[in-house]
Amino acid sequence: MREPTFLILTALAAGARHGYGLIQEVGALSGGDVVLGAGTLYGALDRLVEQDLIAVDRDEAVDGRLRRYYRLTDRGAGALAAEAERLQRNASAAVARLRHRAQPGAGPALGGVTA
């Protein structure tokens, strides 16, 4: 699963959001590392709806403009959980190997990072 998809699904795990809210939440979740443009986001949303990972929750009219909200489906929650577990396993393996690599007296190998 690509990082933007993971972050979109993660943002929707907390509840339904509209497009601009997703752009903001993905930016916050990634610490500003992932910045989604509107075209990229809506292309991803269409693909995720087709894959049944997310669904349209509702449409609202705000100041004369339609605002579409999306929600995570059960299938999307399962895919997100599986990917989170995979990432956690990989991160734990990396941390363990870095600890093993540390030489006595060489100082901290991880710079304070823990698994």
C-alpha positions as CSV (number, residue, x, y, z in Angstrom):
1,M,0.0,0.0,0.0
2,R,1.4,3.4,-0.9
3,E,1.9,6.0,1.8
4,P,-0.8,8.4,0.6
5,T,-3.4,5.6,0.5
6,F,-2.3,4.5,4.0
7,L,-2.7,8.1,5.3
8,I,-6.1,8.6,3.7
9,L,-7.4,5.4,5.2
10,T,-5.9,6.4,8.6
11,A,-7.6,9.8,8.4
12,L,-10.9,8.2,7.7
13,A,-10.5,5.7,10.6
14,A,-11.4,8.6,12.9
15,G,-14.6,9.3,11.1
16,A,-16.1,10.7,7.8
17,R,-14.3,13.6,6.2
18,H,-14.6,15.7,3.1
19,G,-11.9,16.3,0.6
20,Y,-10.3,19.4,2.0
21,G,-10.5,17.9,5.5
22,L,-8.6,14.9,4.2
23,I,-5.9,17.0,2.6
24,Q,-5.4,18.8,6.0
25,E,-5.5,15.5,8.0
26,V,-3.0,13.7,5.7
27,G,-0.6,16.6,6.1
28,A,-1.0,16.6,9.8
29,L,-0.6,12.8,10.1
30,S,2.6,12.9,8.0
31,G,4.1,15.9,9.8
32,G,3.9,17.8,6.5
33,D,5.8,15.2,4.5
34,V,2.8,14.2,2.4
35,V,1.0,17.1,0.7
36,L,-1.9,16.0,-1.5
37,G,-3.1,18.1,-4.3
38,A,-6.8,18.1,-5.1
39,G,-6.4,16.2,-8.3
40,T,-4.3,13.5,-6.6
41,L,-6.7,13.2,-3.7
42,Y,-9.8,12.9,-5.8
43,G,-8.2,10.4,-8.1
44,A,-7.2,8.3,-5.1
45,L,-10.7,8.6,-3.6
46,D,-12.3,7.4,-6.8
47,R,-9.9,4.4,-6.8
48,L,-10.5,3.6,-3.1
49,V,-14.3,3.8,-3.7
50,E,-14.0,1.3,-6.6
51,Q,-11.9,-1.0,-4.4
52,D,-14.6,-0.8,-1.6
53,L,-12.0,0.5,0.9
54,I,-14.0,3.7,1.4
55,A,-17.6,4.8,0.5
56,V,-19.4,8.1,0.1
57,D,-20.9,8.9,3.5
58,R,-23.0,11.9,2.5
59,D,-23.2,15.1,0.5
60,E,-23.7,18.5,2.1
61,A,-24.3,21.9,0.5
62,V,-22.1,24.5,2.1
63,D,-22.3,28.1,0.8
64,G,-23.8,26.8,-2.4
65,R,-21.1,24.2,-3.0
66,L,-21.4,20.5,-2.7
67,R,-19.2,18.9,-0.1
68,R,-18.8,15.1,-0.3
69,Y,-17.9,13.2,2.8
70,Y,-16.2,9.8,2.7
71,R,-16.0,7.0,5.3
72,L,-13.9,3.9,5.8
73,T,-15.6,0.6,5.0
74,D,-15.1,-2.6,6.9
75,R,-12.9,-3.8,4.1
76,G,-10.9,-0.6,4.3
77,A,-10.5,-1.0,8.0
78,G,-9.2,-4.5,7.5
79,A,-6.8,-3.4,4.9
80,L,-5.6,-0.5,7.1
81,A,-5.1,-2.8,10.1
82,A,-3.1,-5.4,8.0
83,E,-0.9,-2.6,6.6
84,A,-0.3,-1.1,10.0
85,E,0.7,-4.5,11.4
86,R,3.1,-5.0,8.4
87,L,4.7,-1.6,8.9
88,Q,5.0,-2.2,12.6
89,R,6.7,-5.6,12.0
90,N,9.1,-4.1,9.6
91,A,9.9,-1.1,11.9
92,S,10.5,-3.5,14.8
93,A,12.9,-5.6,12.7
94,A,14.8,-2.5,11.7
95,V,15.1,-1.2,15.3
96,A,16.2,-4.7,16.5
97,R,18.9,-4.8,13.8
98,L,20.1,-1.3,14.6
99,R,20.4,-2.3,18.3
100,H,22.4,-5.4,17.3
101,R,24.7,-3.3,15.2
102,A,25.5,-0.9,18.0
103,Q,29.1,-1.2,19.2
104,P,29.8,-1.0,23.0
105,G,30.9,2.5,23.9
106,A,29.9,3.9,20.5
107,G,26.9,5.8,21.9
108,P,23.3,5.4,21.0
109,A,22.7,3.8,17.5
110,L,19.1,5.0,17.3
111,G,19.2,8.6,18.5
112,G,16.5,7.8,21.0
113,V,14.2,5.9,18.6
114,T,12.4,3.0,20.1
115,A,10.0,0.4,18.7
